[in-house]
Amino acid sequence: MNPVKYIAPFLRHLWLVAVAMVVLAVGIALRAPLEAAFVYWWGRIGPVMLGLLPLSVLLCGIVVWLLIEPHARPPWIKKWLTVVALAAPSLGLLGTVLGTVEGLKDFSLANGAKELVENVARLMKGLSIALESTAWGALLSIPAEILLATLYHDEPAGKAKVIVLHSNPAMPPVKDSIDNEGGVR
């Protein structure tokens, strides 16, 4: 019985525990700046930050994992890259809508020049929220999509289901399966 055989996998991943402890220590040491960054981004893009910030941390974690383990392709990487690639643009779009609503909420041209200037300032703040959240969502999704395309380009796409509906009500709809090579069954 070789004890190294059983201890080696544990030791191989012990560095992850060490990295987590260092990150925790740095996080505790940098609590005030981290809180300031949180408040800053909350002021810049509002509640959408609650979704985009964790996706940013997730994407950074995946990139660090890939730098440390360049040949490892665990299934969770593909799953979480897909989550980032799909959720980030949606959250960016949500920020666009919320920022536009915020900017247009009290906008009026009817109450004089002084209020018009104040309304334009609120409109610009809302548009700033809209554009920054859209940019943040795009800046997350683009690298995630590039990583998905480069890391998993050689995997088969899987079976696609196609439903063909006919315009003639007398004909029943036809349902065919298309295999990976494009053939119809």
C-alpha positions as CSV (number, residue, x, y, z in Angstrom):
1,M,0.0,0.0,0.0
2,N,1.5,3.3,-1.2
3,P,0.2,6.2,1.0
4,V,1.5,8.8,-1.6
5,K,-1.1,7.4,-4.0
6,Y,-3.9,8.4,-1.7
7,I,-2.4,11.7,-0.4
8,A,-1.2,13.1,-3.8
9,P,-4.6,14.1,-5.1
10,F,-5.3,15.8,-1.8
11,L,-2.0,17.7,-1.9
12,R,-2.6,18.6,-5.5
13,H,-5.6,20.6,-4.6
14,L,-4.3,21.9,-1.3
15,W,-3.0,25.0,-3.1
16,L,-6.7,25.9,-3.7
17,V,-7.2,26.1,0.0
18,A,-4.1,28.2,0.4
19,V,-5.3,30.6,-2.4
20,A,-8.7,30.8,-0.8
21,M,-7.2,31.7,2.5
22,V,-5.0,34.4,0.9
23,V,-8.0,35.8,-0.9
24,L,-10.0,35.8,2.4
25,A,-7.1,37.5,4.2
26,V,-6.8,40.1,1.5
27,G,-10.6,40.6,1.5
28,I,-10.5,41.3,5.2
29,A,-7.6,43.6,4.9
30,L,-9.2,45.5,2.1
31,R,-12.7,45.6,3.6
32,A,-13.0,49.4,3.5
33,P,-11.9,49.8,-0.2
34,L,-14.1,46.9,-1.2
35,E,-17.1,48.5,0.5
36,A,-16.2,51.8,-1.2
37,A,-16.1,50.0,-4.6
38,F,-19.5,48.4,-3.8
39,V,-21.0,51.8,-3.0
40,Y,-19.4,53.4,-6.1
41,W,-20.8,50.8,-8.5
42,W,-24.2,50.8,-6.7
43,G,-24.3,54.6,-7.4
44,R,-23.2,54.1,-11.0
45,I,-25.5,51.3,-12.2
46,G,-27.8,50.6,-9.3
47,P,-29.4,47.2,-8.5
48,V,-28.2,45.5,-11.7
49,M,-24.7,45.5,-10.1
50,L,-26.0,42.8,-7.8
51,G,-26.1,40.5,-10.8
52,L,-23.2,41.7,-12.8
53,L,-20.7,41.8,-9.9
54,P,-21.0,38.1,-9.0
55,L,-20.8,37.2,-12.7
56,S,-17.6,39.3,-12.9
57,V,-16.1,37.4,-10.0
58,L,-17.2,34.1,-11.5
59,L,-15.6,34.9,-14.9
60,C,-12.3,36.0,-13.2
61,G,-12.3,32.8,-11.1
62,I,-12.7,30.7,-14.3
63,V,-9.9,32.6,-16.0
64,V,-7.6,32.0,-13.0
65,W,-8.6,28.3,-12.9
66,L,-7.8,28.0,-16.6
67,L,-4.4,29.7,-16.1
68,I,-3.5,27.4,-13.2
69,E,-4.9,24.2,-14.8
70,P,-4.6,24.9,-18.6
71,H,-5.4,21.4,-19.7
72,A,-8.3,20.7,-17.3
73,R,-11.8,20.9,-18.8
74,P,-14.2,20.0,-16.0
75,P,-17.8,20.2,-17.0
76,W,-18.6,23.0,-14.6
77,I,-16.4,25.4,-16.6
78,K,-18.6,25.1,-19.7
79,K,-21.7,25.4,-17.6
80,W,-20.6,28.6,-15.8
81,L,-19.2,30.1,-18.9
82,T,-22.5,29.6,-20.6
83,V,-24.3,31.2,-17.6
84,V,-22.0,34.2,-17.8
85,A,-22.4,34.4,-21.6
86,L,-26.2,34.3,-21.4
87,A,-26.9,36.2,-18.2
88,A,-24.5,39.2,-18.6
89,P,-26.2,40.7,-21.7
90,S,-29.6,40.2,-20.2
91,L,-28.6,42.0,-17.0
92,G,-27.0,44.7,-19.1
93,L,-30.3,45.1,-21.0
94,L,-32.1,45.2,-17.7
95,G,-29.8,48.0,-16.6
96,T,-30.5,49.8,-19.9
97,V,-34.3,49.6,-19.2
98,L,-34.0,50.6,-15.6
99,G,-31.6,53.5,-16.4
100,T,-33.8,54.8,-19.1
101,V,-36.9,54.6,-16.8
102,E,-34.9,56.3,-14.1
103,G,-33.9,59.1,-16.5
104,L,-37.3,59.6,-18.0
105,K,-39.3,59.2,-14.7
106,D,-39.8,62.9,-14.0
107,F,-38.7,64.4,-17.3
108,S,-40.9,67.3,-18.4
109,L,-40.5,70.2,-20.8
110,A,-43.4,72.2,-19.5
111,N,-42.1,73.8,-16.3
112,G,-39.6,76.4,-17.3
113,A,-35.9,76.5,-18.1
114,K,-34.6,75.9,-14.5
115,E,-36.5,72.7,-14.1
116,L,-35.6,71.7,-17.7
117,V,-31.9,71.9,-16.8
118,E,-32.6,69.7,-13.7
119,N,-34.6,67.3,-15.7
120,V,-31.8,67.0,-18.3
121,A,-29.3,66.3,-15.5
122,R,-31.6,63.4,-14.2
123,L,-32.0,62.2,-17.7
124,M,-28.3,62.1,-18.3
125,K,-27.8,60.2,-15.0
126,G,-30.4,57.6,-16.1
127,L,-28.7,57.3,-19.5
128,S,-25.3,56.9,-17.8
129,I,-26.7,54.0,-15.8
130,A,-28.2,52.5,-18.9
131,L,-25.0,52.7,-21.0
132,E,-22.6,51.6,-18.2
133,S,-24.7,48.5,-17.3
134,T,-25.0,47.6,-21.0
135,A,-21.2,48.0,-21.4
136,W,-20.5,45.9,-18.3
137,G,-22.8,43.1,-19.5
138,A,-21.1,43.1,-22.9
139,L,-17.6,43.2,-21.4
140,L,-18.5,40.0,-19.4
141,S,-20.3,38.1,-22.2
142,I,-17.8,38.6,-25.0
143,P,-14.8,37.0,-23.2
144,A,-17.1,34.2,-21.9
145,E,-18.3,33.5,-25.5
146,I,-14.7,33.6,-26.8
147,L,-13.6,31.2,-24.1
148,L,-16.5,28.9,-24.9
149,A,-15.7,29.0,-28.6
150,T,-12.0,28.3,-28.1
151,L,-12.2,25.7,-25.3
152,Y,-15.1,23.6,-26.6
153,H,-14.8,24.1,-30.4
154,D,-14.1,20.4,-30.9
155,E,-17.2,19.0,-29.1
156,P,-20.1,17.8,-31.1
157,A,-23.1,20.1,-31.0
158,G,-25.7,17.5,-30.1
159,K,-28.9,16.6,-31.7
160,A,-31.1,19.5,-32.9
161,K,-34.9,19.1,-33.0
162,V,-36.7,20.8,-35.9
163,I,-40.4,21.1,-36.2
164,V,-41.8,21.9,-39.7
165,L,-45.3,23.3,-39.8
166,H,-47.2,23.2,-43.0
167,S,-49.6,25.9,-44.1
168,N,-52.1,23.4,-45.4
169,P,-54.4,22.4,-42.5
170,A,-55.2,19.1,-44.1
171,M,-51.5,18.0,-43.8
172,P,-50.3,17.0,-40.4
173,P,-47.1,18.7,-39.1
174,V,-43.9,16.9,-39.8
175,K,-41.3,16.4,-37.0
176,D,-37.8,15.4,-38.1
177,S,-34.6,15.0,-36.2
178,I,-31.3,16.3,-37.6
179,D,-28.2,14.5,-36.6
180,N,-24.8,16.2,-36.2
181,E,-23.8,15.7,-39.8
182,G,-26.9,17.5,-41.1
183,G,-28.8,14.4,-42.2
184,V,-32.6,14.2,-41.6
185,R,-34.1,11.1,-40.0
